[in-house]
Amino acid sequence: MTISLTASDPQSISIPNLGGLITKDDIYYKGKVPYCSWAKTAQRIRENAPNWFFALEPNPEGGFIWKAPDNTGYILGYFQNVVTGIKLPLYHYAITKGFNQTIPFDEISSNDLQKAHRRCLCACACYSFGDAFELWAGLEIEDAKKEEALPEKEDRIKRTPDKPNDKGEPVESIKDKDYGKPISQFALKAVVNKMMALSEIYPDKKDEVINKFKKQYGITSKQLGHADIRTAEQGKFLTLLINEIDSTL
């Protein structure tokens, strides 16, 4: 039995929140891009969302690959509770190859479907339960073990150099200016990689994202550089803008 989320008794529906569970030990890298394996994602779900299982929605012909208007393919993933029958909303996931390039429908192989299934599991877990949202959003991930507190160092922002041999000049403390927590190198790299992927796959959307970001934070320079992404809040804001266009980047 499947119970929709519009059931008459919504208070009886309890959806797990898995945000904050992923740790640095769960992460591996392909080049500079961070990933979490599908196996570790599945294990977190088994441990923290018992009775919820991932599945693919079959198409009208009984297969699992749906045909898109541009003659490429996608799958529809979802989680369902095998005890209550509650089925969560479907999550669309494009079947792609290297650099997120879509594959013509008639050229999709069983291996392509297998890879898409595992990737969709991870993306759908974030969509449905907030699992590894820190990774998808490009935020800093907490260490598995609490480290001993170290004396805080004052974080400072420097003006971007605009002349040869100009090292820039110190500006007020980030905290003094209420800029928020400085962005980590890990998160900055993740955001930059997403921007590069956006520029490559959706070049017409790049300026839209940049303009919204500049308007949000009062940036007047014509070009947007790494030095303009200074805080975790800014990294999150950029990531959410990009995810609105394509959450798989």
GIUR-V60078 format. One line per field, one symbol per residue. ss: DSSP state (h for helix, s for strand, l for the rest). burial: # if it has 9 or more other ideal C-beta (glycine too) atoms within 8 Angstrom, else .. A space follows every 10 residues. Layout:
ss = ???
burial = ???
This chain:
ss = llsllllllh hhllllllll lllhhhssss llsssslhhh hhhhhhhhll lsssssllll lllllsslll lsssssssss sllllsslll sssslsshhh sslshhhllh hhhhhhhhhh hhhhhhhhhl llhhhhllll llllllllll lllllsssll llllllllls ssslllllll lsllhhhhhh hhhhhhhhhh hlhhhhhhhh hhhhhhhlll lllllhhhll shhhhhhhhh hhhhhllll
burial = ..#...#... ..#....##. ###..##... ...###.#.# ##.##..##. .#.#.##.#. ...##..#.. .######### #...####.. #.####...# .##.#..#.. .##..##### ######.##. ########## #......... .....###.. .......... ...#..#.#. .##..##### #####.###. ##..##..## .###..#... .......### ########## ###.##.##
